[in-house]
Amino acid sequence: MRAIGFASRSDELELMDEPGLDLTELSGTLGELAFINKALGGHASTLNGLARLIPPGRRAFDLLDVGSGGGDTARRVVEWARRRGVSARVHGIDLAPEAVACARQANAGVPGLEFAAADLFDLPAARKYDVVHAGLVLHHLPDEAAIAALAKMFSLCRFGLVINDLHRHPMAYYAIKVLTSALSKNRLIRHDAPLSVLRAFRREELEDLARRAGLPAPDISWHWAFRWVMTVRK
């Protein structure tokens, strides 16, 4: 049996990064990820970071959600803003057209949301958003690609950048492995959820990625359950 290591990031690829996933299986996977995000503090972590960047008294903002998946975080942002009397528009992009189809179906009729199959690096430099957000995206990328993505995302924002990702820690790994083995029958969730932790970050690694991307000093905070939220102000 291969030993589990936590000293450095795993380079093993996740099943969800394979092209051409079955739409029915992907839809079920994204639904389970939405539940995990809600139950284990993923949505709350993103909203905490967003609240740091939106200026007090601001009555409207737009947000680019990179790697929007099933659109659950985008929807939460719009709902969070509406409860505060703020108008929010969220533009979600994802490399997988299948994920975009799932997001559109799951969020049909929700105002303020739009989803498109697009590559972050193809977005025009002139198109700016108040905030750019990436949730559980950075750990899918090797370091050099993560650095380039951070630089590109920061170039597109007016107020700042919110990165929500996982903390690579033994407790996080074994807890999610037990939970998904016991509660999920989805092969993608059972394989990718523990692997995501092994591909994730320690605080000093996020700081180093931000520095190498040429970003200002980030504000990095830890949130339950084993989440890092990195905000970078313009």
ABEGO torsion letter per residue (X at the ends): XBBBBAABBBABBBAAABBGBBAAAAAAAAAAAAAAAAAAGAAAAAAAAAAAABBBGBABBBBBBBGAEAGAAAAAAAAAAAAAGBBBBBBBBBABAAAAAAAAAAABGBBGBBBBBBBAAABBAABBBABBBBBGAAAABBAAAAAAAAAAAAAABAAEBBBBBBBBBAAAAAAAAAAAAAABABAAAAAAAAAAAAABBBAAAAAAAAAAAGBBBBBBBBBOBGBBBBBBBX
